[in-house]
């Protein structure tokens, strides 16, 4: 069984040990061939609360950790610029 991994952008870090990651999927429309962007938001486990809003992260599917949380942060690819 292959491990599912995604790359996305942290859009919320307001919860404790949880971040919301938006993953973009770009694919051409079957008939019109225009690139359609679909965004899916995942609740992701972040054990050390390292992720901040704006970070680009890699996430991996895991066992259910709560009612809505089935993913965990593998690595932070790029940090958000400090304002």
mmCIF file of the N, C-alpha and C atoms, coordinates in Angstrom:
data_MODEL
# 
_entry.id   MODEL 
# 
loop_
_atom_site.group_PDB 
_atom_site.id 
_atom_site.type_symbol 
_atom_site.label_atom_id 
_atom_site.label_alt_id 
_atom_site.label_comp_id 
_atom_site.label_asym_id 
_atom_site.label_entity_id 
_atom_site.label_seq_id 
_atom_site.pdbx_PDB_ins_code 
_atom_site.Cartn_x 
_atom_site.Cartn_y 
_atom_site.Cartn_z 
_atom_site.occupancy 
_atom_site.B_iso_or_equiv 
_atom_site.pdbx_formal_charge 
_atom_site.auth_seq_id 
_atom_site.auth_comp_id 
_atom_site.auth_asym_id 
_atom_site.auth_atom_id 
_atom_site.pdbx_PDB_model_num 
ATOM 1   N N  . UNK A 1 1  ? 0.836   -1.188 0.000   1.00 0.00 ? 1  UNK A N  1 
ATOM 2   C CA . UNK A 1 1  ? 0.000   0.000  0.000   1.00 0.00 ? 1  UNK A CA 1 
ATOM 3   C C  . UNK A 1 1  ? 0.879   1.249  0.000   1.00 0.00 ? 1  UNK A C  1 
ATOM 4   N N  . UNK A 1 2  ? 0.644   2.142  -0.921  1.00 0.00 ? 2  UNK A N  1 
ATOM 5   C CA . UNK A 1 2  ? 1.439   3.365  -1.030  1.00 0.00 ? 2  UNK A CA 1 
ATOM 6   C C  . UNK A 1 2  ? 0.996   4.375  0.036   1.00 0.00 ? 2  UNK A C  1 
ATOM 7   N N  . UNK A 1 3  ? 1.975   5.108  0.555   1.00 0.00 ? 3  UNK A N  1 
ATOM 8   C CA . UNK A 1 3  ? 1.684   6.134  1.545   1.00 0.00 ? 3  UNK A CA 1 
ATOM 9   C C  . UNK A 1 3  ? 1.284   7.403  0.814   1.00 0.00 ? 3  UNK A C  1 
ATOM 10  N N  . UNK A 1 4  ? 0.148   7.991  1.192   1.00 0.00 ? 4  UNK A N  1 
ATOM 11  C CA . UNK A 1 4  ? -0.311  9.219  0.548   1.00 0.00 ? 4  UNK A CA 1 
ATOM 12  C C  . UNK A 1 4  ? 0.415   10.406 1.154   1.00 0.00 ? 4  UNK A C  1 
ATOM 13  N N  . UNK A 1 5  ? 0.997   11.222 0.286   1.00 0.00 ? 5  UNK A N  1 
ATOM 14  C CA . UNK A 1 5  ? 1.654   12.452 0.711   1.00 0.00 ? 5  UNK A CA 1 
ATOM 15  C C  . UNK A 1 5  ? 1.148   13.604 -0.140  1.00 0.00 ? 5  UNK A C  1 
ATOM 16  N N  . UNK A 1 6  ? 1.027   14.774 0.460   1.00 0.00 ? 6  UNK A N  1 
ATOM 17  C CA . UNK A 1 6  ? 0.584   15.974 -0.239  1.00 0.00 ? 6  UNK A CA 1 
ATOM 18  C C  . UNK A 1 6  ? 1.470   17.137 0.187   1.00 0.00 ? 6  UNK A C  1 
ATOM 19  N N  . UNK A 1 7  ? 1.495   18.179 -0.641  1.00 0.00 ? 7  UNK A N  1 
ATOM 20  C CA . UNK A 1 7  ? 2.173   19.420 -0.288  1.00 0.00 ? 7  UNK A CA 1 
ATOM 21  C C  . UNK A 1 7  ? 1.128   20.525 -0.281  1.00 0.00 ? 7  UNK A C  1 
ATOM 22  N N  . UNK A 1 8  ? 1.194   21.382 0.725   1.00 0.00 ? 8  UNK A N  1 
ATOM 23  C CA . UNK A 1 8  ? 0.189   22.435 0.803   1.00 0.00 ? 8  UNK A CA 1 
ATOM 24  C C  . UNK A 1 8  ? 0.664   23.605 1.641   1.00 0.00 ? 8  UNK A C  1 
ATOM 25  N N  . UNK A 1 9  ? -0.239  24.561 1.801   1.00 0.00 ? 9  UNK A N  1 
ATOM 26  C CA . UNK A 1 9  ? 0.048   25.809 2.496   1.00 0.00 ? 9  UNK A CA 1 
ATOM 27  C C  . UNK A 1 9  ? -0.760  25.849 3.789   1.00 0.00 ? 9  UNK A C  1 
ATOM 28  N N  . UNK A 1 10 ? -0.105  26.204 4.894   1.00 0.00 ? 10 UNK A N  1 
ATOM 29  C CA . UNK A 1 10 ? -0.799  26.318 6.173   1.00 0.00 ? 10 UNK A CA 1 
ATOM 30  C C  . UNK A 1 10 ? -1.661  27.576 6.138   1.00 0.00 ? 10 UNK A C  1 
ATOM 31  N N  . UNK A 1 11 ? -2.982  27.412 6.318   1.00 0.00 ? 11 UNK A N  1 
ATOM 32  C CA . UNK A 1 11 ? -3.887  28.560 6.275   1.00 0.00 ? 11 UNK A CA 1 
ATOM 33  C C  . UNK A 1 11 ? -4.412  28.933 7.658   1.00 0.00 ? 11 UNK A C  1 
ATOM 34  N N  . UNK A 1 12 ? -4.228  28.040 8.662   1.00 0.00 ? 12 UNK A N  1 
ATOM 35  C CA . UNK A 1 12 ? -4.650  28.360 10.024  1.00 0.00 ? 12 UNK A CA 1 
ATOM 36  C C  . UNK A 1 12 ? -3.792  27.569 11.010  1.00 0.00 ? 12 UNK A C  1 
ATOM 37  N N  . UNK A 1 13 ? -3.366  28.269 12.083  1.00 0.00 ? 13 UNK A N  1 
ATOM 38  C CA . UNK A 1 13 ? -2.601  27.590 13.136  1.00 0.00 ? 13 UNK A CA 1 
ATOM 39  C C  . UNK A 1 13 ? -3.154  27.941 14.512  1.00 0.00 ? 13 UNK A C  1 
ATOM 40  N N  . UNK A 1 14 ? -4.437  28.210 14.593  1.00 0.00 ? 14 UNK A N  1 
ATOM 41  C CA . UNK A 1 14 ? -5.052  28.688 15.826  1.00 0.00 ? 14 UNK A CA 1 
ATOM 42  C C  . UNK A 1 14 ? -5.332  27.584 16.836  1.00 0.00 ? 14 UNK A C  1 
ATOM 43  N N  . UNK A 1 15 ? -5.360  26.323 16.391  1.00 0.00 ? 15 UNK A N  1 
ATOM 44  C CA . UNK A 1 15 ? -5.627  25.213 17.303  1.00 0.00 ? 15 UNK A CA 1 
ATOM 45  C C  . UNK A 1 15 ? -4.329  24.708 17.930  1.00 0.00 ? 15 UNK A C  1 
ATOM 46  N N  . UNK A 1 16 ? -4.456  23.972 19.029  1.00 0.00 ? 16 UNK A N  1 
ATOM 47  C CA . UNK A 1 16 ? -3.291  23.395 19.693  1.00 0.00 ? 16 UNK A CA 1 
ATOM 48  C C  . UNK A 1 16 ? -2.952  22.064 19.035  1.00 0.00 ? 16 UNK A C  1 
ATOM 49  N N  . UNK A 1 17 ? -1.705  21.930 18.552  1.00 0.00 ? 17 UNK A N  1 
ATOM 50  C CA . UNK A 1 17 ? -1.196  20.721 17.897  1.00 0.00 ? 17 UNK A CA 1 
ATOM 51  C C  . UNK A 1 17 ? -1.932  20.366 16.608  1.00 0.00 ? 17 UNK A C  1 
ATOM 52  N N  . UNK A 1 18 ? -2.636  21.317 16.023  1.00 0.00 ? 18 UNK A N  1 
ATOM 53  C CA . UNK A 1 18 ? -3.353  21.087 14.763  1.00 0.00 ? 18 UNK A CA 1 
ATOM 54  C C  . UNK A 1 18 ? -3.211  22.312 13.876  1.00 0.00 ? 18 UNK A C  1 
ATOM 55  N N  . UNK A 1 19 ? -2.975  22.074 12.582  1.00 0.00 ? 19 UNK A N  1 
ATOM 56  C CA . UNK A 1 19 ? -2.978  23.157 11.599  1.00 0.00 ? 19 UNK A CA 1 
ATOM 57  C C  . UNK A 1 19 ? -3.913  22.758 10.466  1.00 0.00 ? 19 UNK A C  1 
ATOM 58  N N  . UNK A 1 20 ? -4.420  23.762 9.753   1.00 0.00 ? 20 UNK A N  1 
ATOM 59  C CA . UNK A 1 20 ? -5.239  23.510 8.578   1.00 0.00 ? 20 UNK A CA 1 
ATOM 60  C C  . UNK A 1 20 ? -4.375  23.780 7.360   1.00 0.00 ? 20 UNK A C  1 
ATOM 61  N N  . UNK A 1 21 ? -4.285  22.775 6.471   1.00 0.00 ? 21 UNK A N  1 
ATOM 62  C CA . UNK A 1 21 ? -3.429  22.879 5.289   1.00 0.00 ? 21 UNK A CA 1 
ATOM 63  C C  . UNK A 1 21 ? -4.309  22.828 4.045   1.00 0.00 ? 21 UNK A C  1 
ATOM 64  N N  . UNK A 1 22 ? -4.145  23.826 3.164   1.00 0.00 ? 22 UNK A N  1 
ATOM 65  C CA . UNK A 1 22 ? -4.873  23.871 1.903   1.00 0.00 ? 22 UNK A CA 1 
ATOM 66  C C  . UNK A 1 22 ? -3.994  23.269 0.811   1.00 0.00 ? 22 UNK A C  1 
ATOM 67  N N  . UNK A 1 23 ? -4.514  22.251 0.134   1.00 0.00 ? 23 UNK A N  1 
ATOM 68  C CA . UNK A 1 23 ? -3.785  21.576 -0.940  1.00 0.00 ? 23 UNK A CA 1 
ATOM 69  C C  . UNK A 1 23 ? -4.483  21.888 -2.258  1.00 0.00 ? 23 UNK A C  1 
ATOM 70  N N  . UNK A 1 24 ? -3.726  22.457 -3.198  1.00 0.00 ? 24 UNK A N  1 
ATOM 71  C CA . UNK A 1 24 ? -4.269  22.802 -4.520  1.00 0.00 ? 24 UNK A CA 1 
ATOM 72  C C  . UNK A 1 24 ? -4.094  21.637 -5.478  1.00 0.00 ? 24 UNK A C  1 
ATOM 73  N N  . UNK A 1 25 ? -5.123  21.359 -6.255  1.00 0.00 ? 25 UNK A N  1 
ATOM 74  C CA . UNK A 1 25 ? -5.040  20.344 -7.298  1.00 0.00 ? 25 UNK A CA 1 
ATOM 75  C C  . UNK A 1 25 ? -5.380  21.024 -8.620  1.00 0.00 ? 25 UNK A C  1 
ATOM 76  N N  . UNK A 1 26 ? -4.413  21.076 -9.520  1.00 0.00 ? 26 UNK A N  1 
ATOM 77  C CA . UNK A 1 26 ? -4.627  21.705 -10.832 1.00 0.00 ? 26 UNK A CA 1 
ATOM 78  C C  . UNK A 1 26 ? -4.731  20.608 -11.881 1.00 0.00 ? 26 UNK A C  1 
ATOM 79  N N  . UNK A 1 27 ? -5.841  20.622 -12.629 1.00 0.00 ? 27 UNK A N  1 
ATOM 80  C CA . UNK A 1 27 ? -6.036  19.622 -13.679 1.00 0.00 ? 27 UNK A CA 1 
ATOM 81  C C  . UNK A 1 27 ? -6.832  20.245 -14.812 1.00 0.00 ? 27 UNK A C  1 
ATOM 82  N N  . UNK A 1 28 ? -6.587  19.800 -16.034 1.00 0.00 ? 28 UNK A N  1 
ATOM 83  C CA . UNK A 1 28 ? -7.351  20.347 -17.160 1.00 0.00 ? 28 UNK A CA 1 
ATOM 84  C C  . UNK A 1 28 ? -8.777  19.820 -17.166 1.00 0.00 ? 28 UNK A C  1 
ATOM 85  N N  . UNK A 1 29 ? -9.700  20.672 -17.561 1.00 0.00 ? 29 UNK A N  1 
ATOM 86  C CA . UNK A 1 29 ? -11.093 20.268 -17.699 1.00 0.00 ? 29 UNK A CA 1 
ATOM 87  C C  . UNK A 1 29 ? -11.177 19.214 -18.804 1.00 0.00 ? 29 UNK A C  1 
ATOM 88  N N  . UNK A 1 30 ? -11.951 18.132 -18.596 1.00 0.00 ? 30 UNK A N  1 
ATOM 89  C CA . UNK A 1 30 ? -11.973 17.038 -19.578 1.00 0.00 ? 30 UNK A CA 1 
ATOM 90  C C  . UNK A 1 30 ? -12.388 17.477 -20.986 1.00 0.00 ? 30 UNK A C  1 
ATOM 91  N N  . UNK A 1 31 ? -13.326 18.418 -21.074 1.00 0.00 ? 31 UNK A N  1 
ATOM 92  C CA . UNK A 1 31 ? -13.813 18.826 -22.396 1.00 0.00 ? 31 UNK A CA 1 
ATOM 93  C C  . UNK A 1 31 ? -13.132 20.098 -22.905 1.00 0.00 ? 31 UNK A C  1 
ATOM 94  N N  . UNK A 1 32 ? -12.994 21.094 -22.041 1.00 0.00 ? 32 UNK A N  1 
ATOM 95  C CA . UNK A 1 32 ? -12.536 22.406 -22.497 1.00 0.00 ? 32 UNK A CA 1 
ATOM 96  C C  . UNK A 1 32 ? -11.044 22.647 -22.307 1.00 0.00 ? 32 UNK A C  1 
ATOM 97  N N  . UNK A 1 33 ? -10.346 21.771 -21.596 1.00 0.00 ? 33 UNK A N  1 
ATOM 98  C CA . UNK A 1 33 ? -8.903  21.827 -21.410 1.00 0.00 ? 33 UNK A CA 1 
ATOM 99  C C  . UNK A 1 33 ? -8.403  23.058 -20.643 1.00 0.00 ? 33 UNK A C  1 
ATOM 100 N N  . UNK A 1 34 ? -9.312  23.850 -20.063 1.00 0.00 ? 34 UNK A N  1 
ATOM 101 C CA . UNK A 1 34 ? -8.878  24.959 -19.215 1.00 0.00 ? 34 UNK A CA 1 
ATOM 102 C C  . UNK A 1 34 ? -8.405  24.371 -17.888 1.00 0.00 ? 34 UNK A C  1 
ATOM 103 N N  . UNK A 1 35 ? -7.327  24.911 -17.334 1.00 0.00 ? 35 UNK A N  1 
ATOM 104 C CA . UNK A 1 35 ? -6.809  24.396 -16.067 1.00 0.00 ? 35 UNK A CA 1 
ATOM 105 C C  . UNK A 1 35 ? -7.744  24.837 -14.935 1.00 0.00 ? 35 UNK A C  1 
ATOM 106 N N  . UNK A 1 36 ? -8.279  23.866 -14.235 1.00 0.00 ? 36 UNK A N  1 
ATOM 107 C CA . UNK A 1 36 ? -9.205  24.113 -13.134 1.00 0.00 ? 36 UNK A CA 1 
ATOM 108 C C  . UNK A 1 36 ? -8.454  23.874 -11.820 1.00 0.00 ? 36 UNK A C  1 
ATOM 109 N N  . UNK A 1 37 ? -8.556  24.833 -10.893 1.00 0.00 ? 37 UNK A N  1 
ATOM 110 C CA . UNK A 1 37 ? -7.882  24.715 -9.604  1.00 0.00 ? 37 UNK A CA 1 
ATOM 111 C C  . UNK A 1 37 ? -8.916  24.338 -8.550  1.00 0.00 ? 37 UNK A C  1 
ATOM 112 N N  . UNK A 1 38 ? -8.683  23.202 -7.900  1.00 0.00 ? 38 UNK A N  1 
ATOM 113 C CA . UNK A 1 38 ? -9.550  22.784 -6.795  1.00 0.00 ? 38 UNK A CA 1 
ATOM 114 C C  . UNK A 1 38 ? -8.712  22.774 -5.528  1.00 0.00 ? 38 UNK A C  1 
ATOM 115 N N  . UNK A 1 39 ? -9.259  23.302 -4.442  1.00 0.00 ? 39 UNK A N  1 
ATOM 116 C CA . UNK A 1 39 ? -8.551  23.374 -3.174  1.00 0.00 ? 39 UNK A CA 1 
ATOM 117 C C  . UNK A 1 39 ? -9.265  22.518 -2.146  1.00 0.00 ? 39 UNK A C  1 
ATOM 118 N N  . UNK A 1 40 ? -8.488  21.697 -1.454  1.00 0.00 ? 40 UNK A N  1 
ATOM 119 C CA . UNK A 1 40 ? -9.037  20.873 -0.379  1.00 0.00 ? 40 UNK A CA 1 
ATOM 120 C C  . UNK A 1 40 ? -8.273  21.209 0.891   1.00 0.00 ? 40 UNK A C  1 
ATOM 121 N N  . UNK A 1 41 ? -9.002  21.333 1.996   1.00 0.00 ? 41 UNK A N  1 
ATOM 122 C CA . UNK A 1 41 ? -8.394  21.696 3.277   1.00 0.00 ? 41 UNK A CA 1 
ATOM 123 C C  . UNK A 1 41 ? -8.354  20.473 4.187   1.00 0.00 ? 41 UNK A C  1 
ATOM 124 N N  . UNK A 1 42 ? -7.173  20.196 4.729   1.00 0.00 ? 42 UNK A N  1 
ATOM 125 C CA . UNK A 1 42 ? -6.978  19.061 5.629   1.00 0.00 ? 42 UNK A CA 1 
ATOM 126 C C  . UNK A 1 42 ? -6.623  19.566 7.019   1.00 0.00 ? 42 UNK A C  1 
ATOM 127 N N  . UNK A 1 43 ? -7.153  18.918 8.047   1.00 0.00 ? 43 UNK A N  1 
ATOM 128 C CA . UNK A 1 43 ? -6.707  19.170 9.419   1.00 0.00 ? 43 UNK A CA 1 
ATOM 129 C C  . UNK A 1 43 ? -5.530  18.236 9.661   1.00 0.00 ? 43 UNK A C  1 
ATOM 130 N N  . UNK A 1 44 ? -4.412  18.805 10.082  1.00 0.00 ? 44 UNK A N  1 
ATOM 131 C CA . UNK A 1 44 ? -3.149  18.071 10.139  1.00 0.00 ? 44 UNK A CA 1 
ATOM 132 C C  . UNK A 1 44 ? -2.556  18.171 11.539  1.00 0.00 ? 44 UNK A C  1 
ATOM 133 N N  . UNK A 1 45 ? -2.042  17.047 12.035  1.00 0.00 ? 45 UNK A N  1 
ATOM 134 C CA . UNK A 1 45 ? -1.419  16.999 13.363  1.00 0.00 ? 45 UNK A CA 1 
ATOM 135 C C  . UNK A 1 45 ? -0.019  17.604 13.303  1.00 0.00 ? 45 UNK A C  1 
ATOM 136 N N  . UNK A 1 46 ? 0.254   18.549 14.215  1.00 0.00 ? 46 UNK A N  1 
ATOM 137 C CA . UNK A 1 46 ? 1.554   19.222 14.322  1.00 0.00 ? 46 UNK A CA 1 
ATOM 138 C C  . UNK A 1 46 ? 1.982   19.145 15.778  1.00 0.00 ? 46 UNK A C  1 
ATOM 139 N N  . UNK A 1 47 ? 2.700   18.087 16.133  1.00 0.00 ? 47 UNK A N  1 
ATOM 140 C CA . UNK A 1 47 ? 2.990   17.754 17.537  1.00 0.00 ? 47 UNK A CA 1 
ATOM 141 C C  . UNK A 1 47 ? 3.684   18.889 18.293  1.00 0.00 ? 47 UNK A C  1 
ATOM 142 N N  . UNK A 1 48 ? 4.690   19.536 17.696  1.00 0.00 ? 48 UNK A N  1 
ATOM 143 C CA . UNK A 1 48 ? 5.458   20.560 18.420  1.00 0.00 ? 48 UNK A CA 1 
ATOM 144 C C  . UNK A 1 48 ? 4.968   21.984 18.166  1.00 0.00 ? 48 UNK A C  1 
ATOM 145 N N  . UNK A 1 49 ? 3.858   22.152 17.477  1.00 0.00 ? 49 UNK A N  1 
ATOM 146 C CA . UNK A 1 49 ? 3.336   23.483 17.130  1.00 0.00 ? 49 UNK A CA 1 
ATOM 147 C C  . UNK A 1 49 ? 4.388   24.323 16.400  1.00 0.00 ? 49 UNK A C  1 
ATOM 148 N N  . UNK A 1 50 ? 5.123   23.693 15.463  1.00 0.00 ? 50 UNK A N  1 
ATOM 149 C CA . UNK A 1 50 ? 6.171   24.390 14.717  1.00 0.00 ? 50 UNK A CA 1 
ATOM 150 C C  . UNK A 1 50 ? 5.620   25.196 13.550  1.00 0.00 ? 50 UNK A C  1 
ATOM 151 N N  . UNK A 1 51 ? 4.537   24.752 12.945  1.00 0.00 ? 51 UNK A N  1 
ATOM 152 C CA . UNK A 1 51 ? 4.015   25.378 11.726  1.00 0.00 ? 51 UNK A CA 1 
ATOM 153 C C  . UNK A 1 51 ? 3.307   26.688 12.043  1.00 0.00 ? 51 UNK A C  1 
ATOM 154 N N  . UNK A 1 52 ? 3.535   27.661 11.181  1.00 0.00 ? 52 UNK A N  1 
ATOM 155 C CA . UNK A 1 52 ? 2.855   28.947 11.280  1.00 0.00 ? 52 UNK A CA 1 
ATOM 156 C C  . UNK A 1 52 ? 2.114   29.205 9.977   1.00 0.00 ? 52 UNK A C  1 
ATOM 157 N N  . UNK A 1 53 ? 1.174   30.136 10.018  1.00 0.00 ? 53 UNK A N  1 
ATOM 158 C CA . UNK A 1 53 ? 0.400   30.481 8.838   1.00 0.00 ? 53 UNK A CA 1 
ATOM 159 C C  . UNK A 1 53 ? 1.328   30.952 7.722   1.00 0.00 ? 53 UNK A C  1 
ATOM 160 N N  . UNK A 1 54 ? 1.132   30.415 6.503   1.00 0.00 ? 54 UNK A N  1 
ATOM 161 C CA . UNK A 1 54 ? 1.961   30.797 5.370   1.00 0.00 ? 54 UNK A CA 1 
ATOM 162 C C  . UNK A 1 54 ? 3.080   29.827 5.061   1.00 0.00 ? 54 UNK A C  1 
ATOM 163 N N  . UNK A 1 55 ? 3.351   28.865 5.954   1.00 0.00 ? 55 UNK A N  1 
ATOM 164 C CA . UNK A 1 55 ? 4.394   27.868 5.705   1.00 0.00 ? 55 UNK A CA 1 
ATOM 165 C C  . UNK A 1 55 ? 3.940   26.881 4.634   1.00 0.00 ? 55 UNK A C  1 
ATOM 166 N N  . UNK A 1 56 ? 4.898   26.431 3.819   1.00 0.00 ? 56 UNK A N  1 
ATOM 167 C CA . UNK A 1 56 ? 4.625   25.347 2.867   1.00 0.00 ? 56 UNK A CA 1 
ATOM 168 C C  . UNK A 1 56 ? 5.111   24.061 3.513   1.00 0.00 ? 56 UNK A C  1 
ATOM 169 N N  . UNK A 1 57 ? 4.204   23.054 3.595   1.00 0.00 ? 57 UNK A N  1 
ATOM 170 C CA . UNK A 1 57 ? 4.527   21.831 4.328   1.00 0.00 ? 57 UNK A CA 1 
ATOM 171 C C  . UNK A 1 57 ? 4.214   20.589 3.499   1.00 0.00 ? 57 UNK A C  1 
ATOM 172 N N  . UNK A 1 58 ? 4.868   19.479 3.880   1.00 0.00 ? 58 UNK A N  1 
ATOM 173 C CA . UNK A 1 58 ? 4.553   18.164 3.319   1.00 0.00 ? 58 UNK A CA 1 
ATOM 174 C C  . UNK A 1 58 ? 3.806   17.399 4.397   1.00 0.00 ? 58 UNK A C  1 
ATOM 175 N N  . UNK A 1 59 ? 2.666   16.782 4.014   1.00 0.00 ? 59 UNK A N  1 
ATOM 176 C CA . UNK A 1 59 ? 1.863   16.046 4.983   1.00 0.00 ? 59 UNK A CA 1 
ATOM 177 C C  . UNK A 1 59 ? 1.708   14.602 4.530   1.00 0.00 ? 59 UNK A C  1 
ATOM 178 N N  . UNK A 1 60 ? 1.482   13.707 5.495   1.00 0.00 ? 60 UNK A N  1 
ATOM 179 C CA . UNK A 1 60 ? 1.346   12.275 5.214   1.00 0.00 ? 60 UNK A CA 1 
ATOM 180 C C  . UNK A 1 60 ? 0.099   11.744 5.907   1.00 0.00 ? 60 UNK A C  1 
ATOM 181 N N  . UNK A 1 61 ? -0.595  10.836 5.238   1.00 0.00 ? 61 UNK A N  1 
ATOM 182 C CA . UNK A 1 61 ? -1.777  10.215 5.822   1.00 0.00 ? 61 UNK A CA 1 
ATOM 183 C C  . UNK A 1 61 ? -1.370  9.294  6.964   1.00 0.00 ? 61 UNK A C  1 
ATOM 184 N N  . UNK A 1 62 ? -2.191  9.252  8.014   1.00 0.00 ? 62 UNK A N  1 
ATOM 185 C CA . UNK A 1 62 ? -1.902  8.421  9.176   1.00 0.00 ? 62 UNK A CA 1 
ATOM 186 C C  . UNK A 1 62 ? -3.217  7.852  9.715   1.00 0.00 ? 62 UNK A C  1 
ATOM 187 N N  . UNK A 1 63 ? -3.127  7.137  10.826  1.00 0.00 ? 63 UNK A N  1 
ATOM 188 C CA . UNK A 1 63 ? -4.343  6.600  11.439  1.00 0.00 ? 63 UNK A CA 1 
ATOM 189 C C  . UNK A 1 63 ? -5.207  7.756  11.956  1.00 0.00 ? 63 UNK A C  1 
ATOM 190 N N  . UNK A 1 64 ? -6.501  7.532  12.172  1.00 0.00 ? 64 UNK A N  1 
ATOM 191 C CA . UNK A 1 64 ? -7.334  8.614  12.709  1.00 0.00 ? 64 UNK A CA 1 
ATOM 192 C C  . UNK A 1 64 ? -6.840  9.074  14.084  1.00 0.00 ? 64 UNK A C  1 
ATOM 193 N N  . UNK A 1 65 ? -6.587  10.380 14.208  1.00 0.00 ? 65 UNK A N  1 
ATOM 194 C CA . UNK A 1 65 ? -6.130  10.954 15.470  1.00 0.00 ? 65 UNK A CA 1 
ATOM 195 C C  . UNK A 1 65 ? -7.260  11.657 16.212  1.00 0.00 ? 65 UNK A C  1 
ATOM 196 N N  . UNK A 1 66 ? -8.312  12.025 15.494  1.00 0.00 ? 66 UNK A N  1 
ATOM 197 C CA . UNK A 1 66 ? -9.509  12.617 16.086  1.00 0.00 ? 66 UNK A CA 1 
ATOM 198 C C  . UNK A 1 66 ? -10.624 12.443 15.062  1.00 0.00 ? 66 UNK A C  1 
ATOM 199 N N  . UNK A 1 67 ? -11.756 13.093 15.302  1.00 0.00 ? 67 UNK A N  1 
ATOM 200 C CA . UNK A 1 67 ? -12.896 12.926 14.387  1.00 0.00 ? 67 UNK A CA 1 
ATOM 201 C C  . UNK A 1 67 ? -12.571 13.412 12.977  1.00 0.00 ? 67 UNK A C  1 
ATOM 202 N N  . UNK A 1 68 ? -11.788 14.482 12.857  1.00 0.00 ? 68 UNK A N  1 
ATOM 203 C CA . UNK A 1 68 ? -11.506 15.051 11.530  1.00 0.00 ? 68 UNK A CA 1 
ATOM 204 C C  . UNK A 1 68 ? -10.038 14.989 11.127  1.00 0.00 ? 68 UNK A C  1 
ATOM 205 N N  . UNK A 1 69 ? -9.156  14.562 12.030  1.00 0.00 ? 69 UNK A N  1 
ATOM 206 C CA . UNK A 1 69 ? -7.712  14.634 11.780  1.00 0.00 ? 69 UNK A CA 1 
ATOM 207 C C  . UNK A 1 69 ? -7.165  13.266 11.373  1.00 0.00 ? 69 UNK A C  1 
ATOM 208 N N  . UNK A 1 70 ? -6.675  13.171 10.105  1.00 0.00 ? 70 UNK A N  1 
ATOM 209 C CA . UNK A 1 70 ? -6.112  11.924 9.586   1.00 0.00 ? 70 UNK A CA 1 
ATOM 210 C C  . UNK A 1 70 ? -4.760  12.120 8.924   1.00 0.00 ? 70 UNK A C  1 
ATOM 211 N N  . UNK A 1 71 ? -4.147  13.295 9.102   1.00 0.00 ? 71 UNK A N  1 
ATOM 212 C CA . UNK A 1 71 ? -2.872  13.616 8.455   1.00 0.00 ? 71 UNK A CA 1 
ATOM 213 C C  . UNK A 1 71 ? -1.900  14.147 9.497   1.00 0.00 ? 71 UNK A C  1 
ATOM 214 N N  . UNK A 1 72 ? -0.597  14.051 9.212   1.00 0.00 ? 72 UNK A N  1 
ATOM 215 C CA . UNK A 1 72 ? 0.418   14.608 10.099  1.00 0.00 ? 72 UNK A CA 1 
ATOM 216 C C  . UNK A 1 72 ? 1.483   15.315 9.267   1.00 0.00 ? 72 UNK A C  1 
ATOM 217 N N  . UNK A 1 73 ? 2.116   16.309 9.864   1.00 0.00 ? 73 UNK A N  1 
ATOM 218 C CA . UNK A 1 73 ? 3.169   17.074 9.192   1.00 0.00 ? 73 UNK A CA 1 
ATOM 219 C C  . UNK A 1 73 ? 4.428   16.216 9.131   1.00 0.00 ? 73 UNK A C  1 
ATOM 220 N N  . UNK A 1 74 ? 5.010   16.086 7.925   1.00 0.00 ? 74 UNK A N  1 
ATOM 221 C CA . UNK A 1 74 ? 6.265   15.355 7.749   1.00 0.00 ? 74 UNK A CA 1 
ATOM 222 C C  . UNK A 1 74 ? 7.433   16.331 7.842   1.00 0.00 ? 74 UNK A C  1 
ATOM 223 N N  . UNK A 1 75 ? 7.327   17.453 7.106   1.00 0.00 ? 75 UNK A N  1 
ATOM 224 C CA . UNK A 1 75 ? 8.401   18.456 7.135   1.00 0.00 ? 75 UNK A CA 1 
ATOM 225 C C  . UNK A 1 75 ? 7.861   19.806 6.717   1.00 0.00 ? 75 UNK A C  1 
ATOM 226 N N  . UNK A 1 76 ? 8.550   20.841 7.171   1.00 0.00 ? 76 UNK A N  1 
ATOM 227 C CA . UNK A 1 76 ? 8.250   22.199 6.732   1.00 0.00 ? 76 UNK A CA 1 
ATOM 228 C C  . UNK A 1 76 ? 9.216   22.513 5.600   1.00 0.00 ? 76 UNK A C  1 
ATOM 229 N N  . UNK A 1 77 ? 8.691   22.731 4.402   1.00 0.00 ? 77 UNK A N  1 
ATOM 230 C CA . UNK A 1 77 ? 9.534   22.948 3.220   1.00 0.00 ? 77 UNK A CA 1 
ATOM 231 C C  . UNK A 1 77 ? 10.063  24.385 3.209   1.00 0.00 ? 77 UNK A C  1 
ATOM 232 N N  . UNK A 1 78 ? 9.164   25.360 3.329   1.00 0.00 ? 78 UNK A N  1 
ATOM 233 C CA . UNK A 1 78 ? 9.593   26.756 3.426   1.00 0.00 ? 78 UNK A CA 1 
ATOM 234 C C  . UNK A 1 78 ? 8.807   27.437 4.523   1.00 0.00 ? 78 UNK A C  1 
ATOM 235 N N  . UNK A 1 79 ? 9.497   28.301 5.273   1.00 0.00 ? 79 UNK A N  1 
ATOM 236 C CA . UNK A 1 79 ? 8.853   29.064 6.333   1.00 0.00 ? 79 UNK A CA 1 
ATOM 237 C C  . UNK A 1 79 ? 8.237   30.325 5.735   1.00 0.00 ? 79 UNK A C  1 
ATOM 238 N N  . UNK A 1 80 ? 7.182   30.820 6.384   1.00 0.00 ? 80 UNK A N  1 
ATOM 239 C CA . UNK A 1 80 ? 6.527   32.051 5.951   1.00 0.00 ? 80 UNK A CA 1 
ATOM 240 C C  . UNK A 1 80 ? 7.440   33.234 6.239   1.00 0.00 ? 80 UNK A C  1 
ATOM 241 N N  . UNK A 1 81 ? 7.442   34.248 5.355   1.00 0.00 ? 81 UNK A N  1 
ATOM 242 C CA . UNK A 1 81 ? 8.249   35.434 5.642   1.00 0.00 ? 81 UNK A CA 1 
ATOM 243 C C  . UNK A 1 81 ? 7.702   36.157 6.863   1.00 0.00 ? 81 UNK A C  1 
ATOM 244 N N  . UNK A 1 82 ? 8.603   36.635 7.731   1.00 0.00 ? 82 UNK A N  1 
ATOM 245 C CA . UNK A 1 82 ? 8.193   37.335 8.951   1.00 0.00 ? 82 UNK A CA 1 
ATOM 246 C C  . UNK A 1 82 ? 7.745   38.743 8.621   1.00 0.00 ? 82 UNK A C  1 
ATOM 247 N N  . UNK A 1 83 ? 6.604   39.137 9.183   1.00 0.00 ? 83 UNK A N  1 
ATOM 248 C CA . UNK A 1 83 ? 6.066   40.477 8.910   1.00 0.00 ? 83 UNK A CA 1 
ATOM 249 C C  . UNK A 1 83 ? 6.550   41.510 9.901   1.00 0.00 ? 83 UNK A C  1 
# 
